[in-house]
Amino acid sequence: MQKQQVVELDKKYFMPVFSRYQLVLSHGEGSYVYDTDGKKYIDFLAGIAVNVLGHGHPGLVKAVCEQAGKLIHCSNLYYTEPQVQLIKKLAELSGMDKVFIANSGAEANEGAIKLARKYGKMQSPDKFEIVTAEQSFHGRTLATLTATGQPKYQEGYEPLPGGFRYVPFNDKAALKAVVSAKTCAVMIEPVQGEGGIHVPIDDYLQYARELCDQYGAMLIFDEIQSGMGRTGSFLACQGYGVKPDIITLAKGLAGGVPIGAFLATEKAAAAFAPGDHGSTFGGNPLACAAALAVLDAIEQEGLMENAAAVGGYLIGKMQAMQQKYPALIKEVRGKGLMVGAELTRPGREVVDLCMEQGAIINCTAGNVLRFVPPLNATRDQVDEVVAIVDAVLGKWQ
Ligand SMILES: *Cc1c(COP(=O)(O)O)cnc(C)c1O
């Protein structure tokens, strides 16, 4: 197909919700993807923090092919080996006791919200409030876009589900002012992603933990973007030494095969009884086999260590860019391979020009360049991307 044909078919038949880049991708290898004209791009967006092993990772491809030939799906009316292996592995890696497997991030968060509500209701009929952060992102379903502390995702969808309260991120006094006996959960991304890559200050997460303990509320960490080794530990919260009651995962968990999960302590999970939640596709053997292959590779290939080391290198390189272009780069933030560079101008044009020069990154929150590459990215690849960013920013100098 010609590129123009693809673009026209999309325009004719796809719901008009995306403003896509004019790029038709065909295949990838490692940290690189190719378009249908054969042009090569270094991929430092990785499907928005999804392709944690890069493209075409042999272990992941093999696991998916083998499992597809055996059993793709059989419903949750039956047991499968990949599913029990995955939940055991996730419990071990996270320190949680119970796991539910869903199909996406939003669905994982929906499940977490339902569990927290159920838990709260069992304590008191008024214990249903969920406190979330401004600039957060938790998904696009009605409950999760309501949890998302950004009005732009909510406008037009009212009436929204009730019981959500918002506080500025990293503001302990604001959190203290809102959390009460009515709070069933505080839901936070330990490192905010879509909102512009914001890392927690000092003891913010620990403070949230203490407030939740004081009021008998569940602490939910949305690790959908920050988890799976991206920040240098399996979960970002482990790097900050704070243990929540409920954790949600998705994005990189199966390296691109759709999956989501929510994990909880025994105490939290006990609020659920048979019939309280479910999913047709969630946890099917294909997605579970893919996730197992991803988790194996993260451990065996030392990808958490790599994320910490190469991420530190990337942050250093971008800080050097900030010194070179102080009028263009306001701040560089991040942890591991979750890095943002806040610009003093809109980011879209920078992203477009980088793409022209063969580097895929994106812009979030309007003016934050976001780098969330595969976890096996190398220093040389960082150099390659930063050289392109340098060349592009040079145009405004
Ligand atoms: C991407 C994301 C979600 C939503 O995941 P989907 O799979 O798109 O539903 C939720 N929370 C965070 C932190 C995310 O980054």
The ligand as an SDF file (V2000), in Angstrom:
LIG
                    3D

 15 15  0  0  0  0  0  0  0  0999 V2000
   -0.7930    4.7710   29.9200 C   0  0  0  0  0  0  0  0  0  0  0  0
   -1.2210    4.9220   31.3300 C   0  0  0  0  0  0  0  0  0  0  0  0
   -2.4880    4.4900   31.7610 C   0  0  0  0  0  0  0  0  0  0  0  0
   -3.5350    3.9690   30.8190 C   0  0  0  0  0  0  0  0  0  0  0  0
   -3.1750    2.7830   30.1830 O   0  0  0  0  0  0  0  0  0  0  0  0
   -4.0030    2.2630   28.9090 P   0  0  0  0  0  0  0  0  0  0  0  0
   -3.3910    0.9400   28.6100 O   0  0  0  0  0  0  0  0  0  0  0  0
   -3.8280    3.2730   27.8200 O   0  0  0  0  0  0  0  0  0  0  0  0
   -5.4250    2.1610   29.3240 O   0  0  0  0  0  0  0  0  0  0  0  0
   -2.7830    4.6140   33.1090 C   0  0  0  0  0  0  0  0  0  0  0  0
   -1.8890    5.1030   33.9800 N   0  0  0  0  0  0  0  0  0  0  0  0
   -0.6620    5.5080   33.6040 C   0  0  0  0  0  0  0  0  0  0  0  0
    0.2990    6.0180   34.6180 C   0  0  0  0  0  0  0  0  0  0  0  0
   -0.2900    5.4470   32.2620 C   0  0  0  0  0  0  0  0  0  0  0  0
    0.9110    5.8830   31.8840 O   0  0  0  0  0  0  0  0  0  0  0  0
  1  2  1  0
  2  3  1  0
  2 14  2  0
  3  4  1  0
  3 10  2  0
  4  5  1  0
  5  6  1  0
  6  7  2  0
  6  8  1  0
  6  9  1  0
 10 11  1  0
 11 12  2  0
 12 13  1  0
 12 14  1  0
 14 15  1  0
M  END
$$$$
